[in-house]
Amino acid sequence: MNRILKFYLNNLITFGDFTVIDADGKRHRWGDGTGVPVAIRMNTRAAERAIALNPGLKFGEEYMNGGFDVVEGTIWEVLALIFQNAGNHATDESWMRAISRIRLVYRRLIQNNTPTRARSNVQHHYDLSAELYDLFLDVDRQYSCAYFERPDATLDEAQFAKKRHIAAKMFMNRPGLRTLDIGCGWGGLGLYLARQVDAKVRGITLSDEQLKIANQRAEEAGLANRAQFHLEDYRKTEGPFDRIVSVGMFEHVGLDFYQQFFDQCRRLMADDGVMLLHTIGRWDVPANTNPFIAKYIFPGGYLPTLSEVTPRIERSGMVVTDVEILRLHYAHTLKHWRARFEARREEAKALYDERFCRMWEFYLAASETAFRWQDLVVFQIQITKKLGTLPMTRDYMFEAEAKLRERDTAALVESEAWNERVAAE
C-alpha cells in the first residue's frame, strides 16, 4: 500500500471500522471496530498514489473514474466515517497545507466570475437535463436548502416551509410589491410570491434551461402577468424594486465581486425596500471550496463566512436587520435528495452514464456529510436601506408565516393529488 496514504490513515482513523484493500489485494484495517463496517478496494496503484498526494480532489475523482470501489457499505458511509474522524486532522499534514496554500494563491483567478464566466459556470451545472433534476427534487424543483419545521416532514412540505419562511421575512405587507428574484432557478419561489402574496416578480437567471421552464410554468399557472423570468446578469438589471430575494445564487458570485453585488442591490432597492439573502456559508474561518466540488460540480463557487459578507453590506450603505443560521436543515435536504437519486439511479444512468452517476453520488454524499460534520451552514440575512423600514419586533414574521402555512397546506394537498393523477395516467 502507498506509504503516504497508509501514514495518513494511521493518523486519521481512530474510531469506526474502516478497511482498505490495496491494489495488491492486501487488507488494511483502521479504527476501534465500532459502528458499521465499511471497506474500499483500490483498483490501481496509481489511484492509491493520487489519493495520497491530493486527497481533497482525488478521492472523489478516483471514485468517479473507478479508481476504487466501495465493497462494504456505501460511499456515504465511507465519507461519514472519514469526516467524523477528521476533526482537526483535516489540515494537519504538511502536504495538505501546502496544497491549500497553492489553491489560495489562484483562488481569485478561479472565482473571477465576470459576466461571461458566470454564465458559463451556471450552464455547466444548471443546464443539465431537466429530467435529471426531476429524479430527486421536490414537485416545485427547489434546488436549495429546505426548512424542516418537523424532523419527519416530507421534502415537499419542507420546501413549502422554506418559501413561506423567506416570504415572511420579506415583509410582503401589501399587494403588487415589485420583487426581484436574483438567481430564480426554475421559477418556484417567484411563482410562490406571485400566487401567495400577489407580488409582481421579475426573476433573473443565467441558465437557458431554467429560463425556459420558469416561463412555461408561469404560463401554465396563469401567472405570466405577475411573474416574468429573464436571461440576465444581476449587474445588468435595472430597478427599482420594493423587495429583493436571492436564494442559492450568492455562492456563485465570487469573493472579489461581493462589493459589486451589494452595491448593485442597493441601487436596485427602493428606499423602503427589503432584501433577503439565503446562502450556504461557513461558521468557521474562511476556507477553500472543496476541490472536487469546485472542479466538477460548481466551478467558480465559494462559500463565505459571515465575516466576509457583512463588511461588504456595511460598505454598500445598507443595514443588516436580521440574521438566522439554518444548521442541519441542508443535511436533511441532501439526505432526501441522495435517497431519491439512489432510488432512480438507473434512470440517471440512462440519461448520462455510470461515471456521471458516481460523480453525482459522491457530490450528494460529500455535501451531506459536510453539513453534518464539517463547518457548513446556511445564512438567511435580511437587509434594508433604512433602520426603520421594518416593525420594531419580529412578530410580523411569525404572523405572516402562520397565515401562509394555512394557504400552503391547501396548495400542497392539491399538488399531491395532481401528482397522484399523473402517476395513475
Secondary structure, DSSP 8 states (H G I E B T S, - for coil): --HHHHHHHHHH--SS-EEEE-TTS-EEEES-S-SS-EEEEE--HHHHHHHHH-HHHHHHHHHHHTSEEEEES-HHHHHHHHHHHHGGGGGTSHHHHHHHHHHHHHHHHHT---HHHHHHHHHHHHTS-HHHHHHHS-TT---S----SSTT--HHHHHHHHHHHHHHHTT--STT-EEEEES-TTSHHHHHHHHHS--EEEEEES-HHHHHHHHHHHHHTT-TTTEEEEE--GGG----EEEEEEES-GGGT-GGGHHHHHHHHHHHEEEEEEEEEEEEEESSS-----HHIIIII-TT----BHHHHHHHHHHHT-EEEEEEEE-SHHHHHHHHHHHHHHHTHHHHHHHS-HHHHHHHHHHHHHHHHHHHHSSEEEEEEEEESSTTSS-SSTHHHHHHHHHHHHHHHHHHHHHHHHHHHHHH-
